[in-house]
Amino acid sequence: MHLTPTWHAPNNIGALSTTRAGGFSTPPFSSLNLGLHVGDNQQHVQANRQLIVEKYLPANPVWLNQVHSSDVIMVDEHFDHSTVLTGDALFTRQHNQPLAIMTADCLPILLSTRCGSEIAAIHGGWRGLNAGIIANTVSKFSFPSSDIIAWLGPAIGAQQFEVGAEVKARFIEQSAEYEQAFKLLNANKYLLDIYAIARLQLRQTGVKTFSGGEHCTVSQPEMFFSYRRDGKTGRMASLIWRK
């Protein structure tokens, strides 16, 4: 029903990534779909969300309307919990306030300071990564980036993510370093390693400690939803909170 991040976060940090199993939704959303925007029965989705709160979380998470942007939402004492804001990352210093990122092939990234005083969650699709979502999120921390640790959650694997030459060109325009994340398939198609892109960008921002990145949502259908594989499908959530 969930994965526990493989990282050395401090004891006051809670984090998990849900799988597709253990919920109430029926095919093609079976069964722990947490996305309200994918055409699933809304009551099933709400029951799934309530289930993970009751089993794992100290409070209801903050959910986002994710749009592949570089926008980071600050969750502080002024945050309005009655609205769903548009953006692709969440940052907080508050206690017992889970941050949620939904994915079904895109890369969820969880961040924490080594002391656990500041946390963030990032929705890392290729467009958001290209737009600078990682750097924008890291910039919200008051600590040096060398004090930040990161976990890369389940996403589409390097052998499954086929993209056009225009996607490669957009990254190479920013840095030739990105060449290593692309593998040529034919004249106009490449395989993109989204995990490699994220690791490069974390290094570029000064984050030196990161783990995860061992899963593939497309090739592990029993565990994960995958939009690329199935089209009409559910969403997992990766969550982080300060205890």
N, C-alpha and C positions, 0 to 999 in steps of 0.2 A: 504493500500500500504506500510505502514511502522509502526514499533513500536518505541516508544520513551523510552529510558532506564529509569527505575525507580531507580534513584540514585540522590545523592546530589552533583553533579558535579558543579564546579564554573561556572559563567555566560559566561566565555570565551571559554567554551568547547561545541562543537556541537557533537551530536552522534545520530545514529539511526540504526535500523535493518530492512531491507526490508522484505516483505512477498512475496508470489508468485503472488499476484494480481496486475493488473494495467498496464501490459506491452503488448508487441507485439508478443511474441512467441506463437506457436500453440501446441496442445497436442503432446507428453506428457510433453512438457516444458511450458505449459500455466501457467502464461503468462509473468511474470516479471523474466525470467531466466537471470542471470548475468554471467553464466559460459560459456566460449568459448570452453571448453574442453569436453563437454558432448554430442556432436553430433547434437546440435541445429543449425538452420540457422544462420550463422555468422552475417548477416545483421540485423536480429532480435535482436541478443544479443547486438550488438553495438548500436542499437536504444534504447534498454532497458537501457544500461549504460549511454547513452547520456541523456535519460529522467531523471534519478535520479540526474545527475549532474545539469541539468537545474532547477529541482524542489527544490533541497535541498542543494547542495554542492557549496563551493567557488571555486573549481577547480577539475580537473580530479584526481581520487584517485590513489594511488599506489596499484597495484594488484600483487599477488604472485603466483608462481607455488608451490602449497602446497603439501608436500610429507610426512607428519606425522613425521617430524624431531623435533629436539630441537633447530634449528637454528633461530637466531633473526637477522633481517636485519635493519641496522641503516639508517634512511632516513635523511641525513644532506645536507649541501651545496655541497658536493662532489657526491651526489647520481646521478646515470645515469638513467634518466627517459625514455630513449629509449629502455631499456632492461627490461624483466620480470625476476626477480631473483627467485631462489629456496630457500624456507624457510617456516617457519610456525608462525612467529610473525614479527611485524613491530614496530619500536620505532622512535619517532621524538620529536624535540623541535621546529620545524619550524611552522610558522604561515600559516594558510589557505592551509594546505596540508593534505587532507583526507587520512587515512589509511584504507584499505579494507581487510576483511577476508571473504572468501566464505565458506558456510556450507550447508549441507542437512541432518543433524543428529548430526554431530560433534558439539562441544561446542565453540561458539565464546565468547571471554572474552575481554572486553574493560577496560583499566586502565588509570587513570589520577592521578596526584598529586592534593592535596587539593587546591593548588593555581593555578592549570591549566598550569603549565610551561612545563610539560613533559607528554607525552601520549604514549600509546601502544595498539596494537590489537593482539590477540592471536588466533590461530586455535588449538582448544583443542580436538583432537581425543584421544582415549585411549592410542595409541602408543606414541603420542607426550607428553601426560601427564606423562606417565610412564618414558619417556626419560628425563623429566625435563624441558619442554618448559616454564612452569610458573616461576620456579626459575631462569632460564636463562634470561627471560624477565625482571623480577623484578630487577635483578642484574645490568641492564643497567641504571636504574634511579640513579640520583645523590642524591636524597632525601632519608631519612630513609624510610623503607617499611611501617612503621606506618603512614606515610604521604600519602600513596597511597590508592585510593579507586578503587573498581572493580565492574563491572556489568557483570552478566552471561546471555548471550543471549539465544535464543531458540535452544534447542537441544533435542535429543532423551530422553524420560522420563524414570524414574526408573522402571516402570512396563513393559517397551518394549525392553530394551536393554539386550538381551540374549547373554551370552558369555560362553566360555569353561573354564574348571578348570585351564587351563594353563595361562589364562589372570589373574585370581585371584592370582595364584602363583607368577606371575611377580611383582605384587604390594605388596603382603605380604612379599616377599623377602626384600623389601625396608623398610617396617614398618608394624607392626601388627595393627597399627591404621586403615589401609585400610579395615580391616575385616568388619567394620560397613557399608561399601559401597556395600557389596555383600549380596545377599539373595539367599539361596539354592533353586534350582528348582528340581533337581534330582542328581544322583551320579556324573555327569560330567558337569552339566549346572548351571549357576548362572544368576540372574538378577543384572546388574551393574548400580549403581546410579552415572552417570558421574558428575552430579552437586555436589554430596557429595565428590567425589575425588578432584574436583577443590577447593571446600571450605577448605578441609583439607590441600591441598598444599598451598593455599594462607595463611592460618594460619601458616603453617610451615615456610614460608618465612617472616612472620611478618606483612603481610597485615591483618588488623583487621576489615576493613569496606568493606562489599560487599553486593550486592543485586541482584535481578533477579532470574532466575532459576525456574520460575513458568510454563513454557510452555513445550509441548511435540510435536516435529515435526511429529512423527509417527501417533499420535492419533488426530491431528488437520489438516486433509488433505485439508480443504478449505483455510487454512492460509499458510501452509508451504510445501515446497518440502521435501521429505524423500527418501533417497536412500534405506534404509532398507525396507520401505514399497513398493516402486514402481520400484526400480532398475534403469530403464532409466528415468531420471528426471532432473530438473533444479537445480540451486543453488541460495540461498539468499546471501545477503552481510550484514555484520555488519561493521559500519564505525564510525570513530572518527576523529575529527580535532580540532585544536586550532584556534579560531577566531582572 
